[in-house]
Amino acid sequence: MRILAVTCLLLALTAHIGCAGKQTMSLSSFRGLCLASGGEKTSTCSSMDICYPLADLLEREPGSLGHCLDICRDYAASLAQASVMNRCASMLNMAQNQCIKYCRINYEP
């Protein structure tokens, strides 16, 4: 009887694991995490000015992990020089990290 109970428990656990879907990150979640994880805020640096345009780029459905990561890299590179001048480098770095996380969660390698 004990073997039957253990077997049923194992089958139930296996079925539950098999039904668990792949975790994804929505663009809304990305925006929230990006805004919340911004570095030091200054009068010339706003996380909204960095995160929302990046989310708009991701909204165009990159289609693949490689293309998604390219968007993160290219966006950060396009703002890199200006971010040093207005002390937004840490915020831009955090946004790029959240972007990479979004890509890795949502796109298969």
Secondary structure, 3 states (H helix, E strand, C coil): CHHHHHHHHHHHHHHHHHHCCCCCCCHHHHHHHHHHCCCCCECCECHHHHHHHHHHHHCCCCCCHHHHHHHHHHHHHHHHHHHHHCCCHHHHHHHHHHHHHHHHHHCCC
